[in-house]
Amino acid sequence: MFIGVNNLLKKTPIAISFLLLNMSFSFLVAQENDIPIIVGVASDIPGVVVRGSQIHRLLTGFNGLDDPIGLMDGSLVFAEPDALKIHQLDTETNQVAVLVDESNESHGISEASDGRLISAQAWDGSTRIGVIYPPESIEVLADSYEGMPFSRPNDLIVASNGGVYFTDPGLTSGQTEELIERYGGQPLAPRLPPTVYYIPPGGEPVKIEENMIRPNGIQLNRAETRLYISDSNGDHVIAWDILPSGLLENRQEFGVLRGRSNRDNGLGGVKTFADGMAVDDEDRLYVATGGGIEVLGPQGEHLGIIPVRCLPRDCQNVAFGGPMKQTLYIAGAGSLYKVEMIAKGLSTRAK
C-alpha cells in the first residue's frame, strides 16, 4: 500500500513539523524566485548547443529538486524529495503546480508507455519502486530483494515493454548519520549493498550490476538495446547490452567523465558525482556531474561540457522538455535551470 497520509502521521511529531515547515518555506521561496536569471553561457558543442546560449536559473527555493522528466504532453515533471512532493511545470508559462502531494520521498521518475508515472521512493522504512501517479493507479512494483528491503532507491527508467531498471546506491556517510539521528541514535540494521536491479513486467527484481561504489543515474539508449549506468564515485559510464529477456550481457566501460566534485560523500573512488542522464534523438548521452552536463557521443566519445553548476552543490539530473523537446532542463540543490539546444530529445518516450 502507498505510504499516504496515514503513514505520514506515524512519523514523529518533530519530523512532521520539520517537513511541514520545509514544505511551506520551499513553496514561498519558489514562488518569490520564479523569474529566470542568466547564470552562465554554454560553450560550443557541434550539433548539440551553440556557443553563448544562455543558461537560465528558472526556479529556485525548493527543498531539494531532482529528476526532471519531459512528459509527452510537453509539460515537465520534477521531484522535490525533501518536501515529499512532485511538481508539474507548464513549459510555456513556467507556472508550477503540485502534482503529487505525498511522494514517499520520490527521487527518480519515469513515464510508462501508458502514461503512468513510476518513481524510486526512498523514505526509510517504506523504500520501493512503484506507480505514483495517477492516484487511482498507485501500486507497489517491488519493495525488497530476497526478503530484505531496498536501501535507498534513487533513479530509474521504464522500458517500452514495462520493465523497470533502477539504481539503489545505498547510503552516503551523511545519510547514514541522519538516519541514526532520526532513530534516536540506534545503529542501523543490515542493508542491501549498492546494486542495480531489473524488474521484469509482472515479475520480481533481478540483480543486474553490483560492481560500482555508488550506482546512481540510469538510462536507455534510443533503441532500448543498451543500458547506461553512472557511478558517482567512478569516472566511467558503464554500458550493458540488453537481451530480449530484458537481462544484460557484455559489460563495457562506455565513456570517461571529466568532471570532479569538491564534495565528499565518504565512499572513496573518483568523485565525479555522476548522477542522472538523458539521451537525445541522435543517441548522444547527457550526464550530470561535478563539472556540469557532460555530453558523450553514441560510441562514448567525449563531446564537451555544458558548464552549469547547481550551487551550492552539484547538479543532480537532466532532461529534454518542452513542446519540441529542444530545451535542456537541469536540476539540483533546490533549483531548476534550462538552456535552449540545437539537439532534440526523444519523441518516442519521455526521457
C-alpha positions in Angstrom: 0.0 0.0 0.0 1.2 3.5 -0.8 2.5 5.3 2.3 -0.1 8.1 2.1 -1.2 10.5 4.9 -1.8 7.7 7.4 1.8 6.6 7.4 3.0 10.2 7.4 1.1 10.6 10.6 3.0 7.7 12.1 6.3 9.7 11.8 7.4 11.6 14.9 5.8 15.0 15.7 9.3 16.6 15.3 9.7 15.0 11.8 6.2 16.1 10.8 6.7 19.7 12.0 10.1 19.8 10.2 8.5 18.5 7.0 5.6 20.9 7.1 7.8 23.9 7.8 10.1 23.0 4.9 7.1 22.4 2.6 5.7 25.9 3.4 9.1 27.6 3.2 10.0 25.9 -0.1 6.7 26.9 -1.6 7.0 30.6 -0.6 10.6 30.9 -1.7 10.0 29.1 -5.0 7.1 31.5 -5.7 9.2 34.5 -5.0 12.1 33.4 -7.2 10.5 32.3 -10.4 11.9 35.0 -12.7 14.5 33.4 -15.0 18.0 34.7 -14.2 21.1 34.2 -16.5 23.7 32.3 -14.6 26.1 31.4 -17.5 26.6 30.6 -21.1 27.3 27.4 -23.0 30.4 26.5 -24.9 30.0 25.3 -28.5 29.3 21.6 -28.9 28.7 21.0 -32.6 25.2 19.6 -33.2 24.3 20.0 -29.6 24.4 23.6 -28.4 25.6 26.9 -29.8 28.4 28.9 -28.0 26.9 31.7 -26.0 23.5 30.1 -25.4 22.3 31.4 -22.1 21.9 29.2 -19.1 18.9 30.4 -17.1 18.0 29.6 -13.5 14.3 29.1 -13.9 13.1 28.2 -10.4 14.8 28.1 -7.0 14.0 27.8 -3.3 12.7 24.2 -3.4 13.6 21.7 -0.6 15.7 19.5 -2.9 14.9 19.3 -6.7 15.6 16.1 -8.6 14.9 14.2 -11.8 13.1 16.5 -14.3 11.3 14.5 -16.9 9.7 16.0 -20.1 6.4 14.3 -20.5 4.9 13.5 -23.9 2.3 16.3 -23.4 5.1 18.9 -23.4 5.0 19.6 -19.6 7.8 18.9 -17.3 7.6 17.0 -14.0 10.2 17.1 -11.3 10.6 15.8 -7.7 11.1 17.8 -4.5 12.3 14.8 -2.4 12.8 16.5 1.0 9.3 18.0 0.9 7.8 14.7 -0.3 6.2 16.3 -3.4 6.2 16.0 -7.2 5.5 19.1 -9.2 4.5 19.8 -12.8 5.8 22.8 -14.8 4.0 24.4 -17.7 7.0 24.9 -20.0 5.3 27.7 -21.9 4.3 29.8 -18.9 6.8 28.5 -16.3 3.9 28.1 -13.8 4.3 25.3 -11.3 1.6 23.2 -9.7 1.8 20.3 -7.2 1.1 17.0 -9.0 1.7 14.6 -6.1 1.2 15.9 -2.5 2.9 13.0 -0.7 5.5 11.2 -2.8 7.1 8.9 -0.2 10.4 10.8 -0.9 10.4 10.1 -4.6 13.6 10.9 -6.4 13.8 9.4 -9.9 10.7 9.5 -12.0 9.9 7.7 -15.3 6.8 7.6 -17.5 5.5 4.2 -18.7 4.1 3.8 -22.2 0.5 4.0 -20.8 1.2 7.4 -19.2 1.6 6.2 -15.6 4.4 7.8 -13.6 6.7 5.3 -11.8 9.1 6.6 -9.1 12.0 5.5 -7.0 10.8 6.1 -3.4 13.4 6.5 -0.7 11.6 7.2 2.6 13.4 4.9 5.0 11.1 2.2 6.2 9.0 2.2 3.0 11.6 2.1 0.2 10.1 0.9 -3.0 9.6 1.2 -6.7 6.0 2.0 -7.6 3.4 3.8 -9.6 3.0 7.2 -8.0 0.5 8.9 -10.4 -2.4 9.0 -11.3 -3.9 8.4 -7.8 -6.2 5.6 -9.0 -3.2 3.6 -10.3 -0.9 3.8 -7.3 0.8 0.4 -6.9 4.0 -1.1 -5.4 6.0 -2.9 -8.1 8.8 -4.0 -5.7 10.0 -3.1 -2.2 12.5 -5.8 -1.4 15.1 -8.2 -2.7 15.4 -11.7 -1.3 13.5 -10.7 1.8 15.4 -7.5 2.6 14.0 -4.0 1.9 15.7 -1.8 -0.6 18.2 0.6 0.9 17.6 3.9 -0.9 16.2 3.6 -4.5 17.4 6.6 -6.5 16.9 6.6 -10.2 15.0 4.5 -12.7 14.0 4.2 -16.4 10.9 2.2 -17.7 11.4 0.3 -20.9 8.7 0.3 -23.6 7.8 -3.3 -22.5 7.1 -2.2 -19.0 10.2 -3.5 -17.4 11.9 -1.2 -14.9 15.7 -0.7 -14.4 16.7 1.1 -11.2 19.6 2.0 -9.1 19.9 1.6 -5.3 23.2 3.4 -4.4 22.9 2.8 -0.6 23.7 5.5 1.9 26.5 8.1 2.0 28.2 8.7 5.3 26.0 11.8 5.8 22.8 9.9 5.0 23.8 7.2 7.5 24.3 9.8 10.2 20.9 11.5 9.5 19.1 8.1 9.8 20.9 7.2 13.1 19.8 10.6 14.5 16.2 10.0 13.2 16.1 6.7 15.0 17.4 8.1 18.3 21.0 7.1 18.0 20.2 3.4 17.3 22.6 1.7 14.9 21.0 0.8 11.5 20.1 -2.8 10.7 22.0 -4.6 8.0 21.2 -3.3 4.5 21.5 -4.4 0.9 24.7 -3.3 -0.8 24.8 -0.7 -3.7 23.1 -2.5 -6.6 21.3 -2.1 -9.9 18.1 -4.1 -10.4 15.7 -5.0 -13.2 12.0 -5.6 -12.5 10.6 -7.7 -15.4 6.9 -6.9 -16.3 4.9 -8.5 -13.5 8.0 -10.2 -12.0 10.4 -10.0 -9.1 13.5 -7.8 -9.1 16.7 -9.3 -10.5 20.2 -8.1 -9.6 22.0 -6.9 -12.7 25.0 -4.9 -11.5 26.8 -4.9 -8.2 30.4 -3.7 -9.0 30.0 0.0 -8.6 30.8 2.1 -5.5 27.6 4.3 -5.9 25.5 3.4 -8.9 23.3 6.5 -9.5 21.9 7.6 -12.9 20.4 5.1 -15.3 19.3 5.4 -18.9 18.4 3.5 -22.0 19.7 4.3 -25.5 17.2 5.4 -28.2 16.6 1.8 -29.4 16.5 0.3 -25.9 19.3 -2.1 -26.8 21.8 -0.7 -24.4 21.6 0.3 -20.7 23.8 3.1 -19.3 24.7 3.4 -15.6 26.7 6.2 -13.9 28.8 5.8 -10.8 29.0 8.9 -8.5 32.4 7.6 -7.3 33.7 6.4 -10.6 34.9 8.1 -13.8 33.3 5.7 -16.4 29.7 5.4 -17.6 29.1 1.6 -17.7 27.1 0.2 -20.6 25.4 -3.2 -21.0 23.8 -4.8 -24.0 20.1 -5.7 -23.4 18.9 -9.2 -24.2 15.4 -9.9 -25.4 14.5 -11.0 -21.9 15.5 -7.6 -20.5 18.5 -9.0 -18.8 22.0 -7.8 -19.6 25.3 -9.0 -21.2 28.6 -7.6 -22.4 29.5 -5.1 -19.7 31.6 -2.2 -21.1 33.3 0.9 -20.0 31.4 3.2 -22.3 32.8 6.7 -21.8 35.1 8.6 -19.5 33.8 11.5 -17.4 36.0 14.6 -16.8 34.0 16.5 -14.1 35.0 16.3 -10.5 33.2 17.4 -7.3 34.6 19.3 -4.4 32.3 17.5 -2.0 33.0 14.2 -0.3 30.4 11.5 0.3 32.8 9.4 2.3 32.8 6.5 -0.2 36.1 6.9 -1.9 36.8 6.3 -5.6 36.9 9.1 -8.2 34.5 11.8 -7.1 32.8 12.7 -10.4 29.5 12.7 -8.5 27.9 11.4 -11.8 24.2 11.4 -11.4 21.1 11.5 -13.7 21.3 11.1 -17.5 19.3 11.8 -20.7 19.6 10.9 -24.3 18.8 12.9 -27.5 17.4 11.8 -30.8 20.9 11.3 -32.2 21.7 8.9 -29.3 24.1 11.2 -27.5 24.2 10.8 -23.7 24.0 13.7 -21.3 25.4 13.1 -17.8 25.1 15.4 -14.8 28.5 15.5 -13.0 30.5 17.8 -10.7 31.7 19.6 -13.9 28.3 20.3 -15.3 26.4 18.4 -18.0 28.9 16.2 -19.9 27.9 15.1 -23.4 29.0 11.7 -24.8 28.6 10.6 -28.4 27.0 7.2 -29.4 30.3 5.5 -29.1 31.3 7.0 -25.8 33.4 9.8 -27.2 33.5 12.9 -25.0 32.0 15.8 -27.0 32.0 18.6 -24.4 30.6 20.0 -21.2 27.7 22.4 -20.7 29.1 24.5 -17.7 26.2 24.7 -15.3 26.6 24.4 -11.5 23.6 23.9 -9.2 25.1 25.9 -6.4 25.9 25.4 -3.6 26.1 21.7 -4.7 26.4 19.7 -7.9 23.6 19.2 -10.5 21.7 16.0 -10.0 19.7 15.3 -13.1 18.9 16.4 -16.6 16.1 16.0 -19.2 14.9 17.4 -22.5 11.4 19.0 -22.3 9.0 21.5 -23.9 6.7 21.1 -26.9 9.6 20.5 -29.3 11.8 18.7 -26.8 14.5 21.2 -27.6 15.1 22.7 -24.1 17.5 21.0 -21.7 16.4 21.2 -18.1 18.9 20.7 -15.3 18.0 20.1 -11.7 19.8 20.2 -8.4 20.2 21.8 -4.9 16.6 23.1 -4.9 16.8 24.9 -8.3 15.8 24.2 -11.9 17.9 25.5 -14.9 17.4 25.5 -18.6 19.3 26.1 -21.8 18.0 26.1 -25.4 19.6 23.5 -27.6 20.2 22.5 -31.2 19.8 18.9 -30.2 16.3 17.5 -29.5 15.2 14.9 -27.0 13.4 11.7 -27.9 10.0 11.9 -29.5 9.2 8.3 -28.7 9.4 8.4 -24.9 9.5 10.9 -22.1 13.2 10.5 -21.3 
